[in-house]
Amino acid sequence: MSDQQAFCVGQPFPGPVPHREGAVMELWETGLNVIIQMPNLRREEKQAFKKSFKRYYFLETETNPPVAVWIFDFPKPHGPIDPTFDAKRVDKDLIDTFLDTSEGIKNLIQFYLLDRDILQGIKAVGLSPEAMQLFHSTIKKQLSMDYQAVDIDTQLAVTFMDDTEELMKKARMFRHRKR
């Protein structure tokens, strides 16, 4: 995804649009991004997105390979989202840039709320540097291991046998302090 793309609320999303409802985490040249697909989005869900979350969670599963799971606990009726991340599916140069902390840890994350292919909301949030360090650690573990996409997909299936509430209990919680 190029930093020259225009992201305009009410317009078609200028990137790949997830086909299924849920959240996808991607790393672009511009940084870490979460694309949330909510077909038939209601006004109340849009308002909950705008209010943002007070808590978020990070979980590194105890599986082999480990899965990086983020949980962003948006207020109801939006509810929590739980995107995952597999470093092996990302271009090595992007990962190297993201992991480079010589100018500080990159803790900004962009959220894009979609109703089908229409962008309904954008939110930029700074996450705790400590949470990002945990995420970096998981990424480095993933990169050090020899596994295929099917292996992480199997671990995802095992991980999501638990519902989001159960995953929150296993994860490390962080508080989001809004400006």
MARBA-3410 file (N, C-alpha, C, O; in Angstrom, 1 decimal):
179
0.8,-1.2,0.0,0.0,0.0,0.0,0.9,1.2,0.0,1.8,1.4,0.9 ~ 0.7,2.1,-0.9,1.5,3.3,-1.0,1.0,4.4,-0.1,-0.2,4.5,0.1 ~ 2.0,5.3,0.3,1.5,6.4,1.2,0.9,7.5,0.3,0.5,8.5,0.8 ~ 0.8,7.3,-1.0,0.2,8.3,-1.9,-1.3,8.0,-2.1,-1.9,8.8,-2.8 ~ -1.8,6.9,-1.5,-3.2,6.6,-1.6,-4.0,7.6,-0.9,-3.6,8.1,0.2
-5.2,7.9,-1.4,-6.1,8.8,-0.7,-7.2,8.0,0.0,-7.9,7.2,-0.6 ~ -7.3,8.2,1.3,-8.3,7.5,2.1,-9.4,8.6,2.5,-9.1,9.4,3.3 ~ -10.5,8.4,1.9,-11.6,9.4,2.1,-12.9,8.7,2.6,-13.4,7.8,2.0 ~ -13.3,9.1,3.8,-14.5,8.6,4.4,-15.7,8.8,3.4,-15.8,9.9,2.9 ~ -16.5,7.8,3.2,-17.6,7.9,2.3,-17.3,7.5,0.9,-18.2,7.4,0.0
-16.0,7.2,0.6,-15.6,6.8,-0.7,-15.1,5.3,-0.7,-14.9,4.8,0.4 ~ -14.9,4.7,-1.9,-14.4,3.4,-1.9,-13.0,3.3,-1.3,-12.2,4.2,-1.4 ~ -12.8,2.2,-0.5,-11.5,2.0,0.1,-10.4,1.7,-1.0,-10.7,0.9,-1.9 ~ -9.3,2.4,-1.0,-8.3,2.3,-2.1,-7.4,1.1,-2.0,-6.3,1.1,-2.7 ~ -7.7,0.2,-1.1,-6.8,-1.0,-1.0,-7.6,-2.3,-1.0,-8.8,-2.3,-1.4
-7.0,-3.4,-0.8,-7.7,-4.7,-0.8,-8.8,-4.7,0.3,-8.6,-4.3,1.4 ~ -10.0,-5.1,-0.1,-11.1,-5.1,0.8,-11.4,-6.5,1.2,-11.6,-7.4,0.4 ~ -11.4,-6.7,2.6,-11.7,-8.1,3.1,-13.1,-8.5,2.7,-14.1,-7.7,2.7 ~ -13.3,-9.7,2.3,-14.5,-10.2,1.8,-15.5,-10.7,2.9,-16.7,-10.6,2.8 ~ -14.9,-11.0,4.1,-15.7,-11.5,5.2,-15.7,-10.5,6.3,-14.8,-9.7,6.4
-16.7,-10.6,7.1,-16.8,-9.7,8.3,-15.7,-10.0,9.3,-15.4,-11.2,9.4 ~ -15.1,-9.0,9.9,-14.1,-9.2,10.8,-13.0,-8.2,10.6,-13.1,-7.2,9.9 ~ -11.8,-8.5,11.2,-10.7,-7.6,11.2,-9.4,-8.3,10.7,-9.1,-9.4,11.0 ~ -8.7,-7.5,9.9,-7.4,-8.0,9.3,-6.3,-7.0,9.6,-6.5,-5.8,9.5 ~ -5.2,-7.6,10.1,-4.1,-6.7,10.4,-3.0,-6.8,9.3,-2.7,-8.0,8.9
-2.6,-5.7,8.8,-1.6,-5.7,7.7,-0.5,-4.7,8.1,-0.7,-3.7,8.8 ~ 0.7,-4.9,7.5,1.8,-4.0,7.6,2.1,-3.4,6.3,2.4,-4.2,5.3 ~ 1.9,-2.1,6.1,2.2,-1.4,4.9,3.4,-0.5,5.1,3.9,-0.4,6.2 ~ 3.8,0.1,4.0,4.9,1.1,4.1,4.7,2.1,5.1,5.6,2.6,5.8 ~ 3.4,2.5,5.3,3.0,3.6,6.2,2.9,3.1,7.7,2.8,3.9,8.6
3.0,1.8,7.9,3.0,1.2,9.2,1.9,0.2,9.4,1.4,-0.4,8.5 ~ 1.5,-0.1,10.7,0.6,-1.1,11.1,-0.8,-0.6,10.9,-1.2,0.5,11.2 ~ -1.7,-1.5,10.3,-3.0,-1.2,9.9,-4.0,-2.3,10.3,-3.6,-3.5,10.2 ~ -5.2,-1.9,10.7,-6.3,-2.9,10.9,-7.5,-2.5,10.0,-8.0,-1.4,10.1 ~ -7.9,-3.4,9.1,-9.1,-3.1,8.3,-10.2,-3.9,8.9,-10.1,-5.1,9.0
-11.3,-3.2,9.3,-12.4,-3.8,9.9,-13.6,-3.8,8.9,-14.0,-2.8,8.4 ~ -14.1,-5.0,8.5,-15.2,-5.2,7.6,-16.4,-5.4,8.4,-16.6,-6.4,9.1 ~ -17.4,-4.5,8.3,-18.7,-4.6,9.0,-19.8,-4.3,8.0,-20.3,-3.2,7.9 ~ -20.2,-5.3,7.2,-21.3,-5.1,6.2,-22.6,-4.7,7.0,-22.8,-5.1,8.1 ~ -23.4,-3.8,6.3,-24.6,-3.3,6.9,-24.4,-2.6,8.2,-25.2,-2.7,9.1
-23.3,-1.8,8.2,-22.9,-1.0,9.4,-24.1,-0.1,9.8,-24.7,0.6,9.0 ~ -24.4,-0.2,11.1,-25.4,0.7,11.7,-24.7,1.9,12.3,-23.5,1.9,12.6 ~ -25.5,3.0,12.5,-25.0,4.2,13.1,-24.4,4.0,14.4,-23.4,4.6,14.7 ~ -25.0,3.1,15.2,-24.5,2.9,16.6,-23.1,2.2,16.6,-22.3,2.6,17.4 ~ -22.9,1.4,15.6,-21.6,0.7,15.5,-20.5,1.7,15.1,-19.4,1.7,15.5
-20.9,2.6,14.2,-20.0,3.7,13.7,-19.7,4.6,14.9,-18.5,5.0,15.0 ~ -20.6,4.9,15.7,-20.4,5.8,16.9,-19.5,5.1,17.9,-18.6,5.7,18.4 ~ -19.6,3.8,18.1,-18.8,3.0,19.0,-17.3,3.0,18.4,-16.4,3.1,19.2 ~ -17.2,2.9,17.1,-15.8,3.0,16.5,-15.2,4.4,16.8,-14.0,4.5,17.2 ~ -16.0,5.4,16.6,-15.5,6.8,16.9,-15.1,7.0,18.3,-14.1,7.7,18.6
-15.9,6.4,19.3,-15.6,6.5,20.7,-14.2,5.9,21.0,-13.5,6.3,21.9 ~ -13.9,4.8,20.3,-12.7,4.0,20.4,-12.8,3.1,21.6,-13.9,2.9,22.2 ~ -11.7,2.5,21.9,-11.6,1.5,22.9,-10.8,2.0,24.1,-9.9,2.8,24.0 ~ -11.2,1.5,25.3,-10.5,1.9,26.5,-9.4,0.9,26.9,-8.4,1.2,27.5 ~ -9.6,-0.3,26.4,-8.6,-1.4,26.7,-8.3,-2.1,25.4,-9.1,-2.2,24.5
-7.1,-2.7,25.4,-6.7,-3.6,24.3,-5.8,-4.6,24.9,-5.2,-4.4,26.0 ~ -5.6,-5.7,24.2,-4.9,-6.9,24.7,-4.0,-7.4,23.6,-4.2,-7.3,22.4 ~ -2.9,-7.9,24.1,-1.9,-8.7,23.2,-1.7,-10.0,23.8,-1.5,-10.2,25.0 ~ -1.8,-11.0,22.9,-1.6,-12.4,23.3,-0.6,-13.0,22.3,-0.8,-13.0,21.1 ~ 0.5,-13.6,22.8,1.3,-14.5,22.0,0.9,-15.9,22.4,1.1,-16.3,23.6
0.4,-16.7,21.5,-0.1,-18.0,21.9,1.1,-18.9,22.2,2.2,-18.7,21.8 ~ 0.8,-20.0,22.9,1.9,-20.9,23.3,2.0,-22.1,22.3,2.4,-23.2,22.6 ~ 1.6,-21.8,21.1,1.6,-22.8,20.0,2.9,-22.7,19.2,3.7,-21.8,19.5 ~ 3.1,-23.7,18.4,4.3,-23.7,17.5,3.9,-23.8,16.1,3.4,-24.8,15.6 ~ 4.0,-22.7,15.3,4.5,-21.4,15.6,3.6,-20.6,16.5,2.4,-20.8,16.5
4.1,-19.5,17.2,3.2,-18.7,18.0,2.4,-17.8,17.1,2.8,-17.4,16.0 ~ 1.2,-17.5,17.5,0.3,-16.6,16.8,0.3,-15.2,17.6,0.1,-15.3,18.8 ~ 0.4,-14.1,16.9,0.2,-12.8,17.6,-1.2,-12.4,17.4,-1.7,-12.3,16.3 ~ -1.9,-12.3,18.6,-3.3,-11.9,18.6,-3.5,-10.6,19.3,-3.0,-10.4,20.4 ~ -4.1,-9.6,18.6,-4.5,-8.3,19.2,-5.9,-8.3,19.5,-6.7,-8.9,18.6
-6.4,-7.8,20.6,-7.8,-7.7,20.8,-8.1,-6.2,21.2,-7.5,-5.7,22.2 ~ -8.9,-5.5,20.4,-9.2,-4.1,20.6,-10.7,-4.1,21.1,-11.6,-4.5,20.3 ~ -10.9,-3.8,22.3,-12.3,-3.9,22.9,-13.1,-2.6,22.7,-13.2,-1.8,23.6 ~ -13.7,-2.5,21.5,-14.5,-1.4,21.2,-15.8,-1.5,22.0,-16.3,-2.6,22.3 ~ -16.5,-0.4,22.4,-17.7,-0.4,23.1,-18.8,-1.1,22.3,-18.8,-1.1,21.0
-19.9,-1.6,23.0,-21.0,-2.1,22.3,-21.8,-1.0,21.6,-21.7,0.1,22.1 ~ -22.4,-1.3,20.5,-22.7,-2.6,19.9,-21.6,-3.0,18.9,-21.6,-4.1,18.3 ~ -20.5,-2.2,18.7,-19.4,-2.6,17.9,-18.8,-3.9,18.4,-18.7,-4.9,17.7 ~ -18.3,-3.8,19.6,-17.7,-5.0,20.2,-16.2,-5.2,19.9,-15.7,-4.5,19.1 ~ -15.6,-6.2,20.5,-14.1,-6.4,20.4,-13.8,-7.0,19.0,-14.6,-7.7,18.4
-12.6,-6.6,18.5,-12.1,-7.3,17.3,-10.8,-7.9,17.6,-10.1,-7.5,18.6 ~ -10.5,-9.0,16.9,-9.3,-9.8,17.3,-8.4,-10.1,16.1,-8.4,-11.3,15.7 ~ -7.8,-9.1,15.4,-6.9,-9.5,14.3,-5.6,-10.2,14.8,-5.2,-10.1,15.9 ~ -5.1,-11.0,13.9,-3.9,-11.7,14.1,-2.8,-11.3,13.1,-3.1,-10.5,12.2 ~ -1.6,-11.7,13.4,-0.5,-11.3,12.5,0.5,-12.4,12.3,0.9,-13.1,13.3
0.9,-12.7,11.1,1.9,-13.7,10.7,3.0,-12.9,10.0,2.8,-12.6,8.8 ~ 4.2,-12.8,10.6,5.3,-12.0,10.0,5.8,-12.7,8.7,6.3,-12.0,7.8 ~ 5.6,-14.0,8.5,6.1,-14.6,7.4,5.3,-14.3,6.1,5.8,-14.5,5.0 ~ 4.2,-13.7,6.3,3.3,-13.3,5.1,3.5,-11.9,4.7,2.8,-11.4,3.8 ~ 4.5,-11.2,5.3,4.8,-9.8,5.0,6.2,-9.7,4.4,7.1,-10.5,4.7
6.3,-8.8,3.5,7.6,-8.5,2.8,8.7,-8.2,3.8,8.5,-7.5,4.8 ~ 9.8,-8.9,3.7,10.9,-8.8,4.7,11.4,-7.3,4.9,11.7,-7.0,6.0 ~ 11.4,-6.5,3.8,11.9,-5.1,4.0,10.9,-4.4,4.9,11.3,-3.5,5.7 ~ 9.6,-4.6,4.8,8.6,-4.0,5.6,8.8,-4.4,7.1,8.7,-3.5,8.0 ~ 9.0,-5.7,7.3,9.2,-6.2,8.7,10.5,-5.6,9.2,10.5,-5.1,10.4
11.6,-5.5,8.5,12.8,-5.0,9.0,12.6,-3.5,9.4,13.2,-3.1,10.4 ~ 11.9,-2.7,8.5,11.7,-1.3,8.8,10.9,-1.2,10.1,11.1,-0.3,10.9 ~ 9.8,-2.0,10.2,8.9,-2.0,11.4,9.7,-2.3,12.7,9.5,-1.7,13.7 ~ 10.6,-3.3,12.6,11.3,-3.7,13.8,12.5,-2.8,14.1,13.0,-2.9,15.2 ~ 12.9,-1.9,13.2,14.0,-1.0,13.5,13.6,0.0,14.5,12.7,0.9,14.3
14.2,0.0,15.7,13.9,0.9,16.8,14.9,2.0,16.9,15.0,2.7,18.0 ~ 15.8,2.2,16.0,16.9,3.2,16.1,16.3,4.6,16.3,17.0,5.4,16.9 ~ 15.1,4.9,15.8,14.5,6.2,16.0,13.3,6.1,17.0,12.4,6.9,17.0 ~ 13.3,5.0,17.7,12.1,4.8,18.6,11.2,3.7,18.1,11.2,3.3,16.9 ~ 10.4,3.1,19.0,9.5,2.1,18.6,8.3,2.7,17.8,7.7,3.7,18.2
7.9,2.0,16.7,6.8,2.5,15.9,5.5,1.9,16.6,5.2,0.7,16.4 ~ 4.8,2.8,17.2,3.6,2.3,18.0,2.3,2.8,17.4,1.2,2.6,18.1 ~ 2.3,3.5,16.3,1.1,4.0,15.7,0.4,2.9,14.9,1.0,2.2,14.2 ~ -0.9,2.8,15.1,-1.7,1.9,14.3,-2.9,2.6,13.8,-3.5,3.4,14.5 ~ -3.2,2.3,12.5,-4.3,3.0,11.8,-5.5,1.9,11.7,-5.2,0.8,11.4
-6.7,2.4,12.0,-7.9,1.5,11.9,-8.7,2.1,10.8,-8.9,3.3,10.7 ~ -9.2,1.2,9.9,-10.1,1.6,8.8,-11.4,0.8,9.0,-11.3,-0.5,9.0 ~ -12.5,1.5,9.1,-13.8,0.8,9.2,-14.5,0.8,7.9,-14.8,1.9,7.3 ~ -14.8,-0.4,7.4,-15.5,-0.5,6.1,-16.9,-1.1,6.2,-17.1,-2.0,7.0 ~ -17.7,-0.7,5.3,-19.0,-1.3,5.1,-18.9,-1.7,3.6,-19.1,-0.9,2.7
-18.7,-3.0,3.4,-18.3,-3.6,2.1,-17.1,-2.8,1.6,-16.0,-3.0,2.2 ~ -17.2,-2.1,0.5,-15.9,-1.5,0.0,-15.9,0.0,0.3,-15.0,0.7,-0.2 ~ -16.9,0.5,1.1,-16.9,2.0,1.4,-16.3,2.2,2.8,-16.6,1.6,3.8 ~ -15.3,3.2,2.8,-14.6,3.5,4.0,-15.6,4.4,4.9,-16.1,5.4,4.4 ~ -15.9,3.9,6.1,-16.8,4.6,7.0,-16.2,5.3,8.1,-16.8,6.1,8.8
-14.9,5.0,8.4,-14.2,5.7,9.5,-12.7,5.4,9.5,-12.3,4.3,9.0 ~ -11.9,6.3,10.0,-10.5,6.2,10.1,-10.1,6.6,11.5,-10.6,7.6,12.1 ~ -9.2,5.9,12.1,-8.8,6.2,13.5,-7.3,5.8,13.6,-6.8,4.7,13.2 ~ -6.5,6.8,14.1,-5.1,6.5,14.4,-4.9,6.5,15.9,-5.3,7.4,16.6 ~ -4.2,5.4,16.4,-4.0,5.2,17.8,-2.6,4.9,18.1,-1.9,4.1,17.4
-2.0,5.5,19.1,-0.7,5.1,19.6,-0.8,4.0,20.7,-1.5,4.3,21.7 ~ -0.2,2.9,20.4,-0.3,1.8,21.4,0.9,1.9,22.4,1.9,2.6,22.1 ~ 0.8,1.3,23.5,1.8,1.2,24.5,3.1,0.7,23.9,3.1,-0.3,23.2 ~ 4.3,1.4,24.1,5.5,0.8,23.7,5.8,-0.6,24.2,6.4,-1.4,23.6 ~ 5.3,-0.8,25.5,5.5,-2.1,26.1,4.7,-3.2,25.3,5.2,-4.3,25.0
3.5,-2.9,24.8,2.7,-3.8,24.0,3.4,-4.0,22.7,3.5,-5.2,22.2 ~ 4.0,-3.0,22.1,4.7,-3.2,20.8,6.0,-4.0,21.0,6.3,-4.7,20.1 ~ 6.6,-3.9,22.1,7.8,-4.7,22.4,7.4,-6.2,22.4,8.1,-7.0,21.9 ~ 6.3,-6.5,23.1,5.8,-7.9,23.1,5.5,-8.4,21.7,5.8,-9.5,21.3 ~ 4.9,-7.5,20.9,4.6,-7.8,19.5,5.8,-8.0,18.7,5.9,-9.0,17.9
6.8,-7.2,18.9,8.1,-7.4,18.2,8.7,-8.7,18.6,9.3,-9.4,17.7 ~ 8.7,-9.1,19.8,9.2,-10.4,20.3,8.5,-11.5,19.6,9.2,-12.5,19.1 ~ 7.2,-11.5,19.4,6.5,-12.5,18.7,6.9,-12.6,17.3,7.1,-13.7,16.7 ~ 7.0,-11.4,16.6,7.4,-11.4,15.2,8.8,-12.0,15.1,9.0,-12.8,14.2 ~ 9.7,-11.7,16.0,11.1,-12.3,15.9,11.1,-13.8,16.1,11.8,-14.5,15.4
10.2,-14.3,17.0,10.1,-15.7,17.1,9.5,-16.3,15.8,10.0,-17.4,15.4 ~ 8.5,-15.7,15.3,8.0,-16.3,14.0,9.0,-16.3,12.9,9.2,-17.3,12.2 ~ 9.8,-15.2,12.8,10.8,-15.2,11.7,11.9,-16.2,12.0,12.6,-16.6,11.0 ~ 12.2,-16.5,13.2,13.3,-17.5,13.5,12.9,-18.9,13.3,13.7,-19.8,13.3 ~ 11.6,-19.2,13.0,11.1,-20.5,12.9,10.9,-20.9,11.4,10.7,-20.0,10.6
11.0,-22.2,11.2,10.7,-22.7,9.9,9.3,-23.3,9.8,9.1,-24.4,10.4 ~ 8.4,-22.6,9.2,7.0,-23.1,9.1,6.4,-22.6,7.8,6.8,-21.6,7.2 ~ 5.3,-23.2,7.5,4.5,-22.8,6.3,3.2,-22.1,6.7,2.8,-22.2,7.9 ~ 2.6,-21.5,5.7,1.3,-20.8,6.0,0.3,-21.8,6.6,-0.5,-21.4,7.5 ~ 0.3,-23.0,6.2,-0.7,-24.0,6.7,-0.5,-24.2,8.2,-1.4,-24.5,8.9
0.8,-24.1,8.6,1.1,-24.4,10.0,0.4,-23.2,10.9,-0.2,-23.5,11.9 ~ 0.6,-22.0,10.5,0.0,-20.9,11.3,-1.5,-21.0,11.2,-2.2,-20.7,12.1 ~ -2.0,-21.4,10.0,-3.5,-21.5,9.9,-4.1,-22.5,10.8,-5.1,-22.3,11.4 ~ -3.3,-23.6,11.0,-3.7,-24.7,12.0,-3.7,-24.1,13.4,-4.7,-24.4,14.1 ~ -2.7,-23.3,13.7,-2.6,-22.8,15.1,-3.7,-21.7,15.3,-4.2,-21.6,16.4
-4.1,-21.0,14.2,-5.2,-20.0,14.3,-6.5,-20.7,14.6,-7.3,-20.3,15.5 ~ -6.7,-21.9,14.0,-7.9,-22.6,14.2,-8.0,-23.1,15.7,-9.0,-23.1,16.3 ~ -6.8,-23.6,16.2,-6.8,-24.0,17.6,-7.0,-22.8,18.5,-7.8,-22.9,19.5 ~ -6.3,-21.7,18.2,-6.5,-20.5,19.1,-7.9,-20.0,19.2,-8.4,-19.7,20.2 ~ -8.6,-20.0,18.0,-10.0,-19.5,18.0,-11.0,-20.5,18.3,-12.2,-20.3,18.1
-10.6,-21.6,18.9,-11.6,-22.5,19.5,-12.1,-21.8,20.8,-13.2,-22.1,21.2 ~ -11.3,-20.9,21.3,-11.7,-20.1,22.4,-12.4,-18.9,21.8,-12.0,-18.4,20.8 ~ -13.4,-18.4,22.5,-14.0,-17.1,22.1,-13.1,-15.9,22.5,-12.2,-16.1,23.3 ~ -13.5,-14.8,22.0,-12.7,-13.6,22.3,-12.6,-13.3,23.8,-11.5,-12.9,24.3 ~ -13.7,-13.5,24.6,-13.6,-13.3,26.0,-12.6,-14.2,26.7,-11.8,-13.7,27.5
-12.5,-15.4,26.2,-11.5,-16.4,26.8,-10.1,-15.9,26.4,-9.1,-16.0,27.2 ~ -9.9,-15.5,25.2,-8.6,-15.0,24.8,-8.2,-13.8,25.6,-7.0,-13.6,25.9 ~ -9.1,-12.9,25.9,-8.8,-11.7,26.7,-8.2,-12.1,28.1,-7.3,-11.5,28.6 ~ -8.8,-13.2,28.6,-8.3,-13.7,29.9,-6.9,-14.2,29.9,-6.1,-14.1,30.9 ~ -6.5,-14.7,28.7,-5.1,-15.2,28.6,-4.1,-14.1,28.2,-2.9,-14.3,28.3
-4.6,-13.0,27.7,-3.8,-12.0,27.1,-3.4,-11.0,28.1,-3.9,-10.9,29.3 ~ -2.4,-10.1,27.7,-1.9,-9.0,28.6,-2.8,-7.8,28.2,-2.9,-7.4,27.0 ~ -3.4,-7.2,29.2,-4.2,-6.0,29.0,-3.4,-4.7,29.1,-2.5,-4.6,29.9 ~ -3.8,-3.8,28.2,-3.3,-2.4,28.2,-4.4,-1.4,28.2,-5.5,-1.7,27.6 ~ -4.2,-0.3,28.8,-5.3,0.7,28.8,-4.9,1.8,27.7,-3.8,2.2,27.6
-5.9,2.2,27.0,-5.8,3.2,26.0,-6.2,4.5,26.6,-7.4,4.7,27.0 ~ -5.3,5.4,26.7,-5.6,6.8,27.2,-5.8,7.7,26.0,-4.9,8.1,25.3 ~ -7.1,8.1,25.9,-7.4,9.0,24.8,-6.9,10.4,25.1,-6.8,10.8,26.2 ~ -6.6,11.1,24.0,-6.1,12.5,24.2,-7.3,13.4,24.5,-7.1,14.6,24.6
END
